[in-house]
Amino acid sequence: MSLTARQLNRASLARQMLLRRERLSVLDAVRRLVALQAQEPASPYLALWNRLARFDPAELDQAFADRSIVKASLIRLTLHAVQAEDYPPFYSAMLAALRDSRLTDGRFTKGGLTIPAVDAVVPDLLKFAAQPRSKGDIEALLEAQIGAAKPAWFALKRYAPLHHAPTGGPWSFGAAPSYVAARPKPGRLSPDGAVQKLLLRYLAAFGPASLQDFGQFTVLRRPVTVPAMRALGNRVVEVEGPGGATLFDVAEGVLPAEETPAPPRLLPMWDSVLLAYADLVE
């Protein structure tokens, strides 16, 4: 049986809790959704308001405050909110891409710094950021340690294991970011194992989907994603999509009937469901 485009649409909406608002805690919802786009401070709140019955913004405020949900540079090399326990494997999966996106950029390479010099300052940076620090605080530390603070911080603010610390305001984060060292320390999973975990979670939340879709969601490339899919073995199943496309899914993924009603939803800017599939952004 080949799945229709409408069936795939309803599967995505169901797994992203957009067919009906569901009764889940904020913590459980964020885990199920994998990652909430968080470039705009309001976006995680709007995303959950669309998906949860009786959503209380104060619950998300508290989760950011106690760091059971954390905001950091991760998926697609930009800011996402994830459950704290998911941060270490997601960070390990994305680290090489996070590093390459900055360490090969002219704004870093023209600064006269070497990659080993910048990497060497990370332990001191994380000790310094055991409590929240402003951009100015961190640039002062980097200037004292290695000089050329601006290109060093340009790189490190993306790939160092740092979270955005809440600064107050109506959406937990103000215009001027504050940074705090990640906890627990990332690195329990190998990068290969971390990519496999992220891929499996992606399929549960967005499948059935193709490797191109997963690449769109993460910006990870085929030399990384193809071995990860092979390594998952029978933990994933292959299904046929529209036009005979090869798609993958978790074994018990939800597949609603294509005639399932889909109510209108007001999605926040760059909601993940809009950016999780290659054919939506071509």
C-alpha positions in Angstrom: 0.0 0.0 0.0 1.2 3.5 -0.9 0.4 6.3 1.5 -1.2 9.4 0.0 0.0 12.9 0.5 -3.2 13.5 2.6 -2.4 10.5 4.8 1.1 11.9 5.4 -0.4 15.3 6.2 -2.7 13.8 8.8 0.1 11.7 10.3 2.2 14.8 10.7 -0.7 16.8 12.3 -1.5 13.9 14.7 2.0 13.4 15.9 2.5 17.1 16.3 -0.7 17.4 18.3 -2.4 19.6 15.7 -5.5 17.6 15.1 -6.7 18.2 18.6 -5.3 19.8 21.8 -4.1 17.1 24.1 -3.9 16.8 27.9 -0.2 16.6 28.6 2.2 18.4 30.8 4.5 20.9 29.2 7.5 18.6 29.9 5.9 15.6 28.2 4.7 17.7 25.3 8.1 19.1 24.5 9.6 15.7 24.6 7.0 14.3 22.3 7.5 17.2 19.9 11.3 16.7 20.0 12.2 20.4 19.8 10.3 23.7 19.7 11.7 26.5 17.5 12.7 29.3 19.9 14.4 32.0 17.9 11.5 34.3 18.9 10.9 34.1 22.6 7.1 33.8 22.1 7.4 30.9 19.7 7.5 28.0 22.3 4.5 29.5 24.1 2.4 29.8 20.9 3.4 26.3 19.8 2.2 24.7 23.1 -0.9 26.9 23.2 -1.9 25.4 19.9 -1.3 21.8 21.0 -2.2 21.5 24.7 -5.6 21.6 26.4 -5.6 24.2 29.2 -2.1 25.3 28.5 -0.7 27.5 31.3 2.2 29.7 30.2 3.4 29.8 33.8 4.2 26.1 33.6 6.6 26.8 30.7 8.0 29.8 32.6 8.8 27.5 35.5 10.3 24.8 33.3 12.7 27.3 31.8 13.5 28.7 35.3 14.3 25.3 36.8 15.9 24.2 33.5 13.8 21.1 33.0 13.3 22.6 29.5 16.4 24.3 28.1 16.9 26.7 25.2 20.1 26.3 23.1 21.6 26.3 19.6 20.7 22.8 18.3 18.5 21.7 15.4 19.1 23.5 12.1 21.9 25.3 13.9 19.4 27.7 15.5 17.7 28.1 18.9 15.3 25.4 20.0 13.7 24.5 23.3 14.1 20.8 24.3 13.6 18.7 27.4 16.7 18.9 29.5 17.4 15.1 29.3 17.3 15.4 25.5 19.9 18.2 25.3 23.0 16.0 25.7 22.2 13.5 22.9 20.8 16.2 20.6 23.9 18.3 21.2 26.2 15.4 20.5 24.3 14.7 17.3 24.6 18.3 16.1 28.0 19.3 17.4 30.0 18.7 14.3 27.6 20.7 12.2 27.4 23.5 14.9 31.2 23.7 14.9 31.6 23.7 11.1 29.0 26.4 10.6 31.1 28.9 12.5 34.7 27.7 12.3 34.7 27.8 8.5 33.0 31.2 8.4 35.0 34.2 7.4 33.9 36.1 10.5 35.9 33.5 12.5 38.7 32.7 10.1 39.6 36.3 9.5 40.0 37.0 13.2 43.5 35.5 13.5 42.5 32.8 16.0 43.3 29.2 15.7 40.7 26.5 16.3 42.8 24.8 19.1 43.1 28.2 20.9 39.4 28.7 20.9 38.7 25.1 22.0 41.2 25.4 24.8 39.2 28.2 26.4 36.0 26.2 26.6 36.6 24.7 30.1 37.3 28.1 31.6 34.2 29.5 29.8 32.0 26.8 31.2 33.4 27.4 34.7 32.7 31.1 34.3 29.2 30.4 33.1 28.3 28.2 36.0 26.0 31.2 36.8 24.3 33.3 34.1 26.6 35.6 32.2 25.9 38.4 29.6 27.5 38.6 26.2 29.7 41.5 27.6 30.8 39.4 30.6 31.8 36.5 28.3 33.6 38.7 25.7 35.6 40.3 28.6 36.7 36.8 29.7 37.6 35.8 26.2 39.6 39.0 25.6 41.6 38.4 28.7 42.2 34.8 27.9 42.9 34.7 24.2 42.2 38.2 22.7 40.0 38.7 19.6 36.9 38.3 21.7 34.3 39.0 19.0 35.4 36.2 16.5 35.9 33.8 19.4 32.5 34.5 20.8 31.0 34.4 17.3 32.0 30.7 17.2 31.6 29.7 20.8 28.1 31.0 21.2 26.9 28.4 18.7 28.9 25.3 19.5 30.0 25.6 23.2 27.6 23.7 25.5 25.7 26.7 26.7 22.0 27.3 27.4 20.2 30.6 27.3 19.3 31.6 30.8 15.9 33.1 31.4 16.0 36.9 31.8 12.4 37.6 32.7 9.8 39.4 30.7 6.5 38.0 29.3 8.2 35.1 27.4 11.0 34.2 29.8 13.7 35.6 27.6 14.4 39.3 26.8 16.2 40.9 23.9 19.6 40.7 25.5 20.6 37.0 26.0 22.2 35.6 29.1 24.2 32.3 28.9 24.7 29.5 31.4 26.8 26.3 31.1 24.8 23.2 30.2 24.0 20.5 32.7 24.5 17.6 32.7 27.7 17.6 30.7 27.0 16.4 27.1 28.9 13.4 25.7 27.4 10.3 27.1 26.5 9.0 23.7 28.9 8.8 20.8 28.1 11.1 17.9 26.9 8.2 15.8 24.7 6.9 18.6 23.3 10.4 19.2 22.4 10.8 15.5 20.6 7.5 15.6 18.6 8.6 18.7 17.7 11.9 17.1 16.6 10.2 13.9 14.4 7.7 15.8 12.8 10.6 17.8 12.3 12.6 14.6 10.4 9.7 12.9 8.2 9.2 15.9 7.3 12.9 15.9 7.2 13.7 12.2 7.2 10.3 10.3 6.7 8.7 7.9 9.5 10.7 6.3 12.5 10.5 4.0 16.2 10.9 4.8 15.9 14.2 2.9 13.2 15.3 5.3 15.4 14.4 8.3 18.3 16.3 6.6 16.0 19.4 6.2 15.0 19.2 9.9 18.5 19.0 11.2 20.8 20.2 8.3 22.8 16.9 8.8 24.1 15.5 5.5 23.8 12.1 3.9 27.3 10.9 5.0 25.9 11.2 8.5 22.2 10.3 8.1 22.5 7.3 5.8 24.7 5.2 8.3 22.4 6.3 11.1 19.4 4.9 9.3 21.2 1.6 8.5 22.3 1.2 12.1 18.7 1.5 13.3 17.9 -1.8 11.5 14.5 -3.2 12.4 13.7 -0.3 14.8 12.4 1.4 11.7 10.1 0.2 8.9 10.1 1.2 5.3 6.9 2.5 3.7 5.9 3.7 0.3 5.0 7.4 -0.1 3.3 9.3 -2.9 4.8 8.5 -6.3 6.7 5.5 -4.9 8.9 7.5 -2.7 10.8 5.6 0.0 9.8 6.7 3.5 10.7 5.5 6.9 8.8 5.3 10.2 8.8 3.9 13.7 7.0 0.5 13.9 3.9 1.8 15.7 3.6 5.3 14.3 0.2 6.9 14.2 -1.4 6.9 10.8 -4.9 8.5 10.9 -7.4 8.0 8.1 -7.0 10.6 5.4 -10.5 11.9 5.9 -9.7 12.9 9.5 -10.8 16.5 10.0 -8.0 19.0 10.5 -8.9 22.2 12.3 -7.1 25.5 11.6 -4.2 26.3 13.8 -2.3 29.6 14.4 1.3 28.5 14.3 4.3 30.5 15.6 7.1 31.8 13.4 9.2 28.9 12.0 7.2 26.2 13.8 8.9 22.9 13.3 6.1 21.3 11.4 6.7 23.9 8.7 10.4 23.2 8.4 10.6 19.4 9.0 10.1 18.2 5.5 12.2 18.9 2.4 9.3 19.3 0.0 7.8 22.1 2.1 10.8 24.4 1.7 12.0 23.6 -1.9 
